Amino acid sequence: MPYAALTPPEAARWAHRAGLVLPADRHAAVAATADHIHSVVAVLRELDFGDTPPAPAYRATAAKETHDAAV
């Protein structure tokens, strides 16, 4: 699905809708930041996690490491 970049006026409108006070000089920066976050999330959505178990299934202490100083 194509994504249209968030414009500064739209960023201001969404901030107002969320009850946030957004100074006029921040509209462009907020829109750019939101677009960057969207691009990162879009890449993550494309990843195939396949058989990756959920985080609660991972136990960091389950694997025992053998420390050997020999090179």
Secondary structure, 3 states (H helix, E strand, C coil): CCCCCCCHHHHHHHHHHCCCCCCHHHHHHHHHHHHHHHHHHHHHHHCCCCCCCCHHHCCCCCCCCCCCCCC
